[in-house]
Amino acid sequence: LLSILHQDPSTLRNFLNHQPKHELFGLLISGLVTSDQDGVQEQTLEILRLLLDPESVESSVNLFLETFYDKYVDQLVGALAYCLTSKPPEENEPPRTPSSAATLGLIVELLCFCVKYHSYRIKYYVLRNNVVEKVLKLTQRPERFLVVAAVRFMRTCIGLKDEFYHRYLTKNNLFEPVINAFVLNGERYNLLNSTVIEMVEFIRRENIKSLIMHLVENFGSKFENISYVETFAELKIRYEQLQEGRGVAPTPGTAPPEALASAARLLPQAEVPGFRGLDSAAALRTQRGRESRMMDKDEEDYFSTGSDDDDDEV
């Protein structure tokens, strides 16, 4: 199947679309969810990625995606929901074996792919089926790589910089299990620690106002004792700037005023970018004064819009 997909993916898509009862499609999904052979599962994941790749221009892609979201994505999300359930199966429900940790990791990886490339299809599926909550159940698992996988899924949603996801995450308080796992991890420098810090730094750097305010207002007390990195202290500073109406997002590709100030102290005046022969301290004060007067329209709209309007939009 992999050889066929690398040569002509439309052929296999058309076959799967028109096969009665989509038997091969179902076998691929069940092979990913229930197989106990790691090599087979990884190859199945690669097959599904190629089949679900929306970059292809063939009309078969849209039909294939409709079939996937209508009939099969529920099996993937159901495996995540079942991973920690203590509820016994109902009388007419067939017994289910929980998926292995490796299988759950592959499922989350495929869902990250869907969030990144399938835009509106996965977006509304996430809303209707509480997908993020089910993925974040993995933060309760003892396997550390599954906790990291759950955080990466949230990071993928945030990375789209789509206000839909931001409102969804804050309204349902979905940062709580992630922050709890991070605090429980302590100061151990591992992949979980780095992943959470990078996510928070991305939120601060991109000046995502709703998430900055939510994090500081709900988890600020947990951040106060974290001193081995400056990310959380800088997040609080950005929050205070937003509260004062001075939270202007830095222009992409340019250094923030703090970085320019550090450069001014360390480099000769002629080598500091943006100063060109001016006194560095005076230039920095001028830049800060200019930034304090800059308030874009989106920011004004944000502060003039109440939380009730946001809820209505969701």
Solvent accessible surface area in square Angstrom, and as a share of the most:
residue,aa,sasa,rsa
1,L,81,0.40
2,L,46,0.23
3,S,84,0.54
4,I,81,0.41
5,L,5,0.03
6,H,121,0.54
7,Q,155,0.69
8,D,63,0.33
9,P,37,0.23
10,S,18,0.12
11,T,76,0.44
12,L,9,0.04
13,R,3,0.01
14,N,65,0.33
15,F,104,0.43
16,L,0,0.00
17,N,14,0.07
18,H,135,0.60
19,Q,37,0.17
20,P,105,0.66
21,K,176,0.75
22,H,24,0.11
23,E,102,0.46
24,L,41,0.20
25,F,0,0.00
26,G,19,0.19
27,L,119,0.59
28,L,14,0.07
29,I,0,0.00
30,S,39,0.25
31,G,19,0.18
32,L,0,0.00
33,V,16,0.09
34,T,104,0.61
35,S,27,0.18
36,D,128,0.66
37,Q,108,0.48
38,D,84,0.43
39,G,45,0.43
40,V,73,0.42
41,Q,1,0.00
42,E,100,0.45
43,Q,108,0.48
44,T,10,0.06
45,L,8,0.04
46,E,60,0.27
47,I,14,0.07
48,L,0,0.00
49,R,69,0.25
50,L,44,0.22
51,L,0,0.00
52,L,0,0.00
53,D,45,0.23
54,P,39,0.25
55,E,124,0.56
56,S,32,0.21
57,V,147,0.84
58,E,64,0.29
59,S,99,0.64
60,S,9,0.06
61,V,5,0.03
62,N,82,0.42
63,L,79,0.39
64,F,0,0.00
65,L,3,0.02
66,E,82,0.37
67,T,13,0.07
68,F,0,0.00
69,Y,24,0.09
70,D,108,0.56
71,K,114,0.48
72,Y,18,0.07
73,V,0,0.00
74,D,78,0.40
75,Q,78,0.34
76,L,0,0.00
77,V,4,0.02
78,G,21,0.20
79,A,2,0.02
80,L,0,0.00
81,A,26,0.21
82,Y,45,0.17
83,C,13,0.08
84,L,65,0.33
85,T,59,0.34
86,S,112,0.72
87,K,137,0.58
88,P,102,0.64
89,P,70,0.44
90,E,111,0.50
91,E,171,0.77
92,N,146,0.75
93,E,68,0.30
94,P,96,0.60
95,P,122,0.77
96,R,103,0.37
97,T,124,0.72
98,P,75,0.47
99,S,18,0.11
100,S,62,0.40
101,A,20,0.15
102,A,44,0.34
103,T,2,0.01
104,L,0,0.00
105,G,14,0.14
106,L,24,0.12
107,I,0,0.00
108,V,2,0.01
109,E,70,0.31
110,L,0,0.00
111,L,1,0.00
112,C,24,0.14
113,F,33,0.14
114,C,0,0.00
115,V,1,0.01
116,K,121,0.51
117,Y,89,0.34
118,H,7,0.03
119,S,68,0.44
120,Y,125,0.48
121,R,46,0.17
122,I,1,0.01
123,K,38,0.16
124,Y,105,0.40
125,Y,11,0.04
126,V,0,0.00
127,L,55,0.27
128,R,167,0.61
129,N,43,0.22
130,N,74,0.38
131,V,1,0.00
132,V,0,0.00
133,E,49,0.22
134,K,54,0.23
135,V,0,0.00
136,L,5,0.03
137,K,69,0.29
138,L,0,0.00
139,T,19,0.11
140,Q,131,0.58
141,R,39,0.14
142,P,118,0.74
143,E,48,0.22
144,R,106,0.39
145,F,107,0.44
146,L,0,0.00
147,V,7,0.04
148,V,3,0.02
149,A,16,0.13
150,A,0,0.00
151,V,0,0.00
152,R,120,0.44
153,F,1,0.00
154,M,0,0.00
155,R,54,0.20
156,T,31,0.18
157,C,0,0.00
158,I,0,0.00
159,G,26,0.25
160,L,68,0.34
161,K,112,0.47
162,D,38,0.20
163,E,79,0.35
164,F,28,0.12
165,Y,1,0.01
166,H,6,0.03
167,R,45,0.17
168,Y,6,0.02
169,L,0,0.00
170,T,31,0.18
171,K,115,0.49
172,N,65,0.33
173,N,55,0.28
174,L,10,0.05
175,F,0,0.00
176,E,73,0.33
177,P,39,0.25
178,V,0,0.00
179,I,0,0.00
180,N,61,0.31
181,A,15,0.11
182,F,3,0.01
183,V,68,0.39
184,L,151,0.75
185,N,3,0.02
186,G,33,0.32
187,E,127,0.57
188,R,136,0.50
189,Y,191,0.72
190,N,46,0.24
191,L,100,0.50
192,L,3,0.02
193,N,2,0.01
194,S,41,0.27
195,T,15,0.09
196,V,0,0.00
197,I,25,0.13
198,E,75,0.34
199,M,0,0.00
200,V,0,0.00
201,E,41,0.18
202,F,17,0.07
203,I,0,0.00
204,R,39,0.14
205,R,110,0.40
206,E,60,0.27
207,N,7,0.03
208,I,15,0.08
209,K,35,0.15
210,S,22,0.14
211,L,0,0.00
212,I,0,0.00
213,M,29,0.13
214,H,22,0.10
215,L,0,0.00
216,V,18,0.10
217,E,103,0.46
218,N,80,0.41
219,F,8,0.03
220,G,18,0.18
221,S,84,0.54
222,K,82,0.35
223,F,14,0.06
224,E,125,0.56
225,N,134,0.69
226,I,26,0.13
227,S,100,0.65
228,Y,83,0.32
229,V,42,0.24
230,E,125,0.56
231,T,13,0.08
232,F,5,0.02
233,A,59,0.46
234,E,58,0.26
235,L,0,0.00
236,K,97,0.41
237,I,89,0.45
238,R,26,0.09
239,Y,34,0.13
240,E,78,0.35
241,Q,39,0.17
242,L,0,0.00
243,Q,98,0.44
244,E,110,0.49
245,G,19,0.18
246,R,100,0.37
247,G,0,0.00
248,V,37,0.21
249,A,50,0.39
250,P,47,0.30
251,T,90,0.52
252,P,127,0.80
253,G,90,0.87
254,T,78,0.46
255,A,49,0.38
256,P,49,0.31
257,P,23,0.14
258,E,99,0.45
259,A,43,0.34
260,L,24,0.12
261,A,9,0.07
262,S,43,0.28
263,A,22,0.17
264,A,23,0.18
265,R,180,0.66
266,L,147,0.73
267,L,75,0.37
268,P,81,0.51
269,Q,80,0.35
270,A,90,0.70
271,E,104,0.47
272,V,4,0.02
273,P,90,0.57
274,G,68,0.66
275,F,5,0.02
276,R,219,0.80
277,G,57,0.55
278,L,114,0.57
279,D,82,0.43
280,S,24,0.16
281,A,49,0.38
282,A,39,0.30
283,A,17,0.13
284,L,20,0.10
285,R,154,0.56
286,T,78,0.45
287,Q,42,0.19
288,R,121,0.44
289,G,26,0.25
290,R,121,0.44
291,E,51,0.23
292,S,54,0.35
293,R,184,0.67
294,M,95,0.43
295,M,71,0.32
296,D,68,0.35
297,K,147,0.62
298,D,105,0.54
299,E,0,0.00
300,E,93,0.42
301,D,62,0.32
302,Y,72,0.27
303,F,87,0.36
304,S,92,0.60
305,T,55,0.32
306,G,40,0.39
307,S,82,0.53
308,D,106,0.55
309,D,69,0.35
310,D,50,0.26
311,D,67,0.35
312,D,118,0.61
313,E,110,0.49
314,V,58,0.33
